[in-house]
Amino acid sequence: MPVVTEQDNRKAVVLLSGGLDSAVSLAKARHDGRQCFALTFRYGQRHAIEIEAASRVAKALAAHRHLVMDLDLRPIGGSSLLGQGEVPRGRDLDAKEIPSTYVPARNTIFLSLALGWAEVLGADEIWIGVNEVDTSGYPDTRPEFIAAFEETASLATRRAAEGHRIKIVAPLQGLDKTAIVRLGMRLGVDLSLTWSCYNPLPGPIPCRECDSCRLRARGFDGAGVRDPLI
Amino acid sequence: MPVVTEQDNRKAVVLLSGGLDSAVSLAKARHDGRQCFALTFRYGQRHAIEIEAASRVAKALAAHRHLVMDLDLRPIGGSSLLGQGEVPRGRDLDAKEIPSTYVPARNTIFLSLALGWAEVLGADEIWIGVNEVDTSGYPDTRPEFIAAFEETASLATRRAAEGHRIKIVAPLQGLDKTAIVRLGMRLGVDLSLTWSCYNPLPGPIPCRECDSCRLRARGFDGAGVRDPLI
């Protein structure tokens, strides 16, 4: 449980996959005194085990509520994370092409649903753990995408029409994985609760070969600490 | 079945609720030669009967495919259309307040999912039957919202990152209900296949008291034709 400054009690919807980044994002929101409404999707991801991690993290970080929504994206498809083809192993993390694990429009979809929930809750902030330094190059992690979505959100809802500005907070933007691991540790996040692997082996055990495992390892290696999951 | 000019065979995802407006939007897309991928949501709406109408319309207008996606928005709630409270009857249609039938962020959510499907299909157009003349004043029907979403979409996906501009087409924007009914008739749409009522009576029979029934009646009255559903 991180130190909570309780400087305010503004409500925030926090997207929470159960991975490292979203856990640190939630911890930062809690640290900054937000009342957090964590939102997780059961979207047909092959690593549905991350949903259990999200529940553990939401509880450990004292989210005010945790909602797991069902939204099966497999009828749309278009991603190895949705079961179409294999998750790449040992891929060049610095390659420019967008890998098959990209899920079409995922962040737009998740932010839209977060926006709906935010309106019902009376929240003006949505937090998302995107960063574009150590990622697989997904287009919907870029600052210009986040800014554009914020513009759209501020025109989309009754709450916006009533004059509320909706803010998309991306507290990890600009940080590399090492900085994210360090921030998580500084905020007191129990990183053993998180789950990153796209392609879990029985156990479950992280495969250590997918992008997500390797980016995570890069972060722990950089921070000079051992990943409690390994 | 409307006249199809087949001027091209561009793919388009067309949001299709099963109501009057979305049926005319689909007919226009077909008339303009698009290969149409109709998308409907089972989102927990009390008038789920509209989904059957959507299937009839998609078939009659020869949509290339029709996908009905499950996305239960009731855990988010915030709308009488999702079962919270009663659907207003006999409301002043020209009142400025946004009625309880407004579903938080619905068009943002639906457009986002359409964007994901469009990417998988290789489509650069999403059609939506919004209009802001004869409506209940929902904020996410306004041209500035549609324009903002188009900006976001054009930053959100791999396809956009590869240089494709995503276009949100709102062919009914600026039309009143009378003009929409006339356009539908000119395009040969069988309007008896559509369904508008938010609050169906057993039968099912349109209630003729909700906003959606009354806006529909305004359109048929204005066009001087009898609604085949009544």
Interface residues (C-beta under 8 A of the other chain):
Chain A: L67 M69 D70 L71 D72 L73 P75 I76 G77 G78 I98 Y102 V103 P104 A105 R106 N107 T108 I109 L111 S112 L113 L115 G116 W117 E119 V120 P139 D140 R142 E144 F145 A148 F149 E151 T152 A153 L155 A156 T157 R158 A160 A161
Chain B: L67 M69 D70 L71 D72 L73 P75 I76 G77 G78 I98 Y102 V103 P104 A105 R106 N107 T108 I109 L111 S112 L113 L115 G116 W117 E119 V120 P139 D140 R142 E144 F145 A148 F149 E151 T152 A153 L155 A156 T157 R158 A160 A161
